[in-house]
Amino acid sequence: MTSESNPKSPIGLLATTLPLLALLAIICVDAGGRAMGVAAQPPAQTLQGAAKSDIPVVNPDGYTSARTCGQCHQDIYNSWKKSLHAFSLMDPVFDTAFMQAVKEGGEEARRRCLHCHAPLSMMSGDYQLTEGVTREGVSCDFCHTVTQVHLDGREKPYSVDLGIVKRGVIKKAASPAHEVAFSELHGQSEFCGGCHNYIAASGALIMGTYSEWRQGPYAAEGVQCQNCHMTLSAGKVVFDQPQESAAQIHLHSLIHDSNQLRSALEVHIVRAERQGEWLDVQVEVNNVGSGHMVPTGMPTREVMLEVKAESAGLSRVQNRRYRKVVADERNRPLKNDYEVMLRGSKIVSDNRLAPRQPRLERFRFPLWGSKPVEVTASLSYQYSPMLVKKEVMNVELGRARHRVAGR
């Protein structure tokens, strides 16, 4: 990064996300691919000591602002507002790509981008972002009003029930502000797949974080996306609980930072030995901590393995790049985020690191002589999004000269 150097900044958040430029589309299907639904439960009790006039007003006919939710769910709201979801519409990485996409693709591109970065627009038709609640990005009320998910629904992958019923993973919950429904789908990886799986019109899987998880070992073991990205933490579900919630709260910051990225990969030098006039080096890289490919998400991200051999003040370097290369229908590789989303038609190559898949790489270096050689292997995550930045415009409009004679 340097945007990775500050994972709490909007640029840092999006650049380190294991993908994106698409955030969350709430979807869910059962093991057989059928859409899943949930049933509502009526409220059974009031907040501790809350007067009726103190209860926040939930919009019964449309979406409610996250700020309203935060009046009661303060710990959860404070976690969410630092997340990629909260910054999904205001991150400068997205802003630049969005501007380029709309310039080239018009209103169709606008809708395609906003389906994930401002998903309320898909339900309300507010694609011009005139409503403040739409501009909140992937907000509380979008996620907690989803009732069904349709993974094959490219244009509309989820169904929602706007209004007074809010859905989540806490059983037997109740609220004086709204009705509460327990929902299994909110704790399942399919919940994330609508936006974290993007299929082009050609059928090519341009971004496939959900599919990578589904095909990997963690899905078979029942480890969900939420286990890593929404871990349990101490906190109160509502602000006036007399004590910390026994069930704890799920962190809504989504944990997309450089520390999590570092913990996903390991690199080891398996062998480094002389063979005649050559140095033979074998390096193992392994995706030990991620439930999907690394890197995942936007194909413009890549991981580079660099191996350096140094001796007597001289050095030689070789590298391998792990990435997914997307091309347009004329087989031209695409390098910019907006091009990938608008024109991506086929996958040219994909050598990224799959979950728990060790990769043995071999390198051969010519030797300088008999002196000792030090070998270093390093992994780095690389992403170079385009950004709109402030530049000084300085146009000379005229010039006058005058010379004053000396004495």
PEBELJO-V457457 format. One record per backbone hydrogen bond with DSSP energy under -1.0 kcal/mol. CO is the residue of the C=O (numbers start at 1). NH is the residue of the N-H. If there is no record, write none. Layout:
BEGIN
CO NH
CO NH
END
This chain:
BEGIN
3 6
6 9
9 13
10 14
11 15
12 16
13 17
17 19
25 194
28 36
28 149
30 33
34 30
41 180
47 50
51 54
52 55
65 69
66 70
68 71
69 72
69 73
72 74
72 239
73 77
74 78
75 79
76 80
77 81
79 82
80 83
83 87
85 88
85 138
87 91
91 95
92 96
93 97
94 98
95 99
96 100
97 101
98 102
99 103
100 104
101 105
102 106
106 110
107 111
108 112
109 113
110 114
111 115
113 116
113 117
114 118
118 121
120 124
121 125
125 127
126 129
131 135
134 137
137 139
139 143
140 144
142 145
143 146
144 167
145 161
148 159
150 153
152 154
157 150
159 147
159 148
164 179
166 181
168 183
179 166
180 41
181 168
184 187
185 188
188 191
189 192
191 27
192 196
196 210
198 206
198 207
200 203
204 200
204 206
207 198
208 212
209 213
210 214
211 215
213 216
217 221
218 223
219 222
225 228
225 229
226 230
231 251
233 249
235 245
238 241
249 233
257 261
258 262
259 263
261 264
264 288
264 289
266 286
268 284
271 282
273 280
275 278
277 367
278 275
279 365
280 273
281 363
282 270
282 271
283 361
284 268
285 359
286 266
286 288
287 356
294 353
298 301
302 382
303 322
304 380
305 320
306 378
307 318
308 376
309 316
310 374
311 314
314 311
316 309
318 307
320 305
322 303
323 351
325 348
325 349
326 334
327 345
327 346
328 331
332 328
336 340
337 341
338 342
339 343
340 344
346 327
349 325
353 294
354 357
359 285
361 283
363 281
365 279
374 310
376 308
378 306
380 304
382 302
END
